[in-house]
């Protein structure tokens, strides 16, 4: 039974008001859960990767804030992962934010490291798979609206992004980017043992008491406004994202025609995911 008492948004205006409020009153899980034990920091990545952050998922900005607040004496960061992936560019940024820190990065996949979460995991100095955990790699995907040329440009961009990510897997596991791209196109799933055999992970290790920090803060009610993400209707999402509409007019002969079509803009890249 839901603990929420508020009804889902009935209009785009309510959604906009909610998001404006969330921008100034962030939930307590707006940064990753972080626990310190001596010189080791443990961070949990238990959300989708999303540039909006907050209730929507974990953003690169939030990870950067958490990393920036770590004491200077931290020499190891244990990144506990159970994430389906998400925004490709925020995933790449998180990878580089962690890589820029002088501490040794040990990623531990506790459930699933799929899509963008998989290359965050494989880019760590060490990747440990807990028993029963899995890792998944696949091609980038995205959305575009427009003429045939817009579709071709998006296809070329997705190929470019996927080739880039394939190179990240090759840097960890060996082989060529082309070989890893083939595995991505097939959407390949790896058990813990298979991930080690493929070179993506370093070992299979049992869950450790060290990976159960006791002082991490968890928001038990990240959004009383929404019971379910599916409450967002397509129309509301379109208005939030400021997606263009097709202007249709009637000529004298009552035949509908398209008057104008706004061009694809860079904000649409936020929809690119892995």
Secondary structure as UniProt FT lines:
FT   HELIX           12..24
FT   TURN            28..29
FT   STRAND          33..37
FT   TURN            38..39
FT   STRAND          40..45
FT   TURN            51..52
FT   HELIX           54..56
FT   HELIX           60..68
FT   TURN            72..73
FT   STRAND          76..83
FT   STRAND          86..87
FT   HELIX           88..100
FT   STRAND          104..114
FT   HELIX           116..122
FT   STRAND          126..129
FT   TURN            131..132
FT   STRAND          134..137
FT   HELIX           148..173
FT   HELIX           177..185
FT   TURN            186..187
FT   STRAND          188..191
FT   HELIX           192..198
FT   STRAND          203..204
FT   HELIX           209..211
FT   TURN            220..221
FT   TURN            224..225
FT   HELIX           229..231
FT   HELIX           234..241
FT   STRAND          247..250
FT   TURN            252..253
FT   STRAND          256..260
FT   HELIX           266..271
//
